[in-house]
Amino acid sequence: VAHPGIYHLTDDEHPTLAALAHVISRQMGKRDPMNIAKCMALPAALCCGLLGKRAPITVDMLEKLTSSLTFSNQKIKTVVCFKPQPVTWALQVAAPSLVTVE
């Protein structure tokens, strides 16, 4: 039976950027990236914003990196019994095949 509609395919985990960076860095055999407080990054983002599209960081990018962006997958879980795996689990399983060691 078809169930037309728009579905968000997400997991039930809402990891922070730091948590994702931790999993990815571990899979690559690297140390965790250094974290910078938002109050320290904001002046850099304001200055870099003057560079336009060539800027390594802008205020908009900083907001996306530091804000929460979550979606509900309840509709697809109810309609088709979708059982998601956490994204951090998927990264731990998939990452070894995606990482090349030099």
Wavefront OBJ file of the C-alpha trace (Angstrom):
o trace
v 0.000 0.000 0.000
v 1.466 3.325 -1.065
v 1.644 6.127 1.465
v 2.251 9.313 -0.520
v 3.646 12.293 1.241
v 6.811 14.012 2.344
v 8.891 12.219 4.948
v 11.970 13.330 6.875
v 14.468 10.481 7.066
v 16.367 11.231 10.232
v 17.526 9.293 13.221
v 16.399 9.878 16.786
v 19.809 11.144 17.838
v 20.640 14.852 17.772
v 24.426 14.970 18.103
v 26.259 18.237 18.408
v 28.829 19.257 15.838
v 31.488 18.440 18.438
v 30.099 14.906 18.846
v 30.120 14.338 15.081
v 33.645 15.729 14.810
v 34.739 13.374 17.599
v 33.385 10.272 15.815
v 34.854 11.306 12.460
v 38.266 12.182 13.907
v 38.414 8.838 15.755
v 37.634 6.991 12.522
v 40.423 8.873 10.772
v 42.871 8.162 13.589
v 43.199 11.855 14.378
v 42.797 13.978 17.480
v 39.540 15.825 18.066
v 39.495 19.248 16.420
v 40.013 22.227 18.681
v 36.836 23.998 19.779
v 36.610 27.775 19.783
v 34.065 29.650 21.884
v 31.397 31.412 19.832
v 32.286 34.746 21.450
v 35.815 34.342 20.071
v 34.700 33.149 16.635
v 32.167 35.937 16.104
v 34.712 38.756 15.584
v 36.581 36.576 13.073
v 33.322 35.800 11.255
v 32.431 39.495 11.126
v 35.825 40.373 9.632
v 35.819 37.454 7.217
v 32.349 38.419 6.058
v 33.932 41.388 4.302
v 35.693 38.948 1.937
v 32.409 37.800 0.432
v 32.145 34.266 -0.976
v 35.847 33.613 -0.449
v 35.495 33.925 3.328
v 36.403 30.828 5.340
v 33.689 31.703 7.887
v 30.844 34.202 7.958
v 28.262 35.120 10.573
v 25.669 33.004 8.718
v 28.011 29.994 8.694
v 28.765 30.470 12.371
v 25.047 30.556 13.199
v 24.471 27.296 11.302
v 27.383 25.643 13.091
v 26.224 26.718 16.549
v 22.449 26.371 16.272
v 20.254 23.300 16.562
v 18.660 21.905 13.426
v 16.405 18.942 14.096
v 13.532 17.346 12.232
v 10.845 14.909 13.318
v 10.744 11.469 11.738
v 7.598 10.442 13.620
v 5.436 10.363 10.468
v 7.600 7.826 8.627
v 8.116 5.784 11.793
v 4.346 5.514 12.217
v 3.381 4.959 8.571
v 6.030 2.472 7.432
v 7.622 1.355 10.733
v 10.909 3.095 9.920
v 13.568 2.147 12.490
v 16.547 4.466 12.110
v 20.094 3.820 13.272
v 21.856 6.708 15.050
v 24.044 8.761 12.720
v 27.056 8.318 14.992
v 26.634 4.524 14.748
v 26.403 4.752 10.964
v 29.562 6.866 10.830
v 31.421 4.340 12.962
v 30.364 1.496 10.662
v 30.752 3.265 7.306
v 33.765 5.439 7.994
v 36.479 2.742 7.744
v 35.511 2.112 4.119
v 35.425 5.846 3.357
v 38.753 6.801 4.901
v 41.950 6.356 2.935
v 45.185 6.149 4.845
v 48.169 7.804 3.196
l 1 2 3 4 5 6 7 8 9 10 11 12 13 14 15 16 17 18 19 20 21 22 23 24 25 26 27 28 29 30 31 32 33 34 35 36 37 38 39 40 41 42 43 44 45 46 47 48 49 50 51 52 53 54 55 56 57 58 59 60 61 62 63 64 65 66 67 68 69 70 71 72 73 74 75 76 77 78 79 80 81 82 83 84 85 86 87 88 89 90 91 92 93 94 95 96 97 98 99 100 101 102
